[in-house]
Amino acid sequence: MENQIYVTGHKNPDTDSICASIAYAELKQQLGFPAIACRLGDLNTETDFVLKKFHAAEPLLVDNAKCKLKDIDKDEAVTVDKAMTIKKAWDMIIQIKNKSLFVVDEEHHLLGVVSMSNLSNVLMTDFKNIREYMINTPLENIRETLEANVIVDTKAYKSSGYVHILVSPDMSSVENVLPDSIVVVGDNKEIQSKAIKQGASCMILVCSQSVDADIKKLAKERHCAVLHTPFDAIKVARLIYQTPSIECVMQSDVMCFHEREFVDDVSAKMSKTRFRSYPVLDDYKHVIGAVSRFHLFNYEKKKFILLDHNERSQSVDDLESAEVLEIVDHHRIGDIETLNPINFRNQILGSTCTIIALLYKENNLEPSKTIAGLLCCAIISDTMNFNSPTSTGVDKIIAKELAEIAEINLDDLAQEMFEAVATLRWKSFGEILYNDFKEYSIEGNRIGIGQINLLDIRELEIIKKEFVTYVEKINNANKYDLLLMVFTNAEGKGSNLVFVGQKSWVVEEAFKDLIKDKLYFVDGIVSRKKQIIPRISDILKNHG
């Protein structure tokens, strides 16, 4: 299977993160790479509004960088019915790579596995065991395997499991025929008649061109099936014990795996067994593939392009299990390490999507109208309509160019976005806190900071007391040293701060000259990246 490249932003994604993923994945596709846009969490209200406005699909949700069985190459699963003969199964199994057949029912649910060793064992076993199989072998299996014509049929067929080869003219051998046996005879009419009278349940004719009418009549009266095969007695003797159904030899107690299991976990389980190939099931318990140790030792890691972040705490879980190909970001340099050199694009711009737009231009490609609209929204969101201190002249220039492509007015778009989403109404406390949430490690301290835009400060006044109680519970559960929620004025005037944790004093110290009221409004503070994190970092560095 083609090794997909996952293009994703950070956890608790914001509009910049999501729109960057969609736009960059499309750029990569146009450049010939198998890229797919991803996300590491649910969409916030603003992003949901933006995607719906421009009729863009949600990126794929990815929860882990580890490979699952569904992500790696597997063998095709050859599924068969339990009624298949051993002969037919053998002919089929020698032609497939994994040397295993998966027996399924009518609903394609797994019943068992037949391996080459299962078939070899039964073909080389002693007569006593094979006889047990022959007792339950349907007459149709015998006809199919011997490519025989039915001369006389009977619904009363039953077998003792014994098979007698009676092709010599010696009549004495007929005396040993036991009731309900299968007999292989030539064109000796006397032997044919005596075998039927002795109680044979099935007579297989070899080297015989026709059957006399009186033999047919006798066979019908005695409920003895008569088959005619083009094979000689030696070949019939070799094939007759390959007529039982594979249900007799399949292994029903089978270790199987789900396609959503991690490869590492499967490998650990597989190391304790000796089977050659294992079935892989989907959510409906259908067999969709076969996996062996070869696949687990030779799979390619997931490949990621990281956008709008370069810190492990903000990235996909178990990132060390994957291969990072690129990073495109506009934040401080974090702690992600790679085994090989990569393309790392980090620019002092207000939005990752500004960088993505520049990459389109550098590759002489123009984004579609939809992509241009998404990029505009992300730039407006991350720069607070160019009022944030992180905003640059490049952001404005690029946004204007994108607006022309998308055929939109930037001011109208910004007003529409803020009116639609810069509100706390109808949002749960969890949706508020994790609207745009990031974790940081600063001077050995674990810090969580959430941010949301707000037009009407009265909405915060109404919920603040209960919201603080909620934030304290979240902090106790996650053991942050500092948990800070930033309610930023949508017009870029400043932010209200809500904070808890043993290092909550750091916030008061960092913004003591800017705090205006009991709602902790800090004048002019709107950027987490450029204003909040640096102040907190300085206090922790100087005061611990």
NORWO-V435924 format. One line per field, one symbol per residue. burial: + if it has 9 or more other C-alpha atoms within 8 Angstrom, else -. A space follows every 10 residues. Layout:
burial = ???
This chain:
burial = ---+++++++ ++++++++++ +++++++++- ---+++++++ +-++-+++++ +--+----+- -+--+++++- -+--+-+-++ -+-+++++++ --+----+++ +++++---++ ++++++-++- -+-------+ +++++-+--- +++-++-+-+ ++++--+-++ ++-+++---- ---+--++++ +++++++--- ++++++-+++ ++++++++-- ----++-+++ -+++++++++ +++--++-++ ++++++--++ ------+++- +++--++--+ -----+++++ ++---+++++ +++-++---- ++++++++++ ++-+++-++- ++++++++++ +--------- -+---+--++ ++++++++-+ +-----+-++ ++++++++++ ++++++++++ ++--++-+++ -++-++-+-+ --++--++++ ++++------ ++++++++++ -+--++++++ +++++---++ ------++-+ ++--+----+ ++++++++++ -+++++++++ +-++-++--+ +---+----+ +++-+++--+ +++++++-++ ----
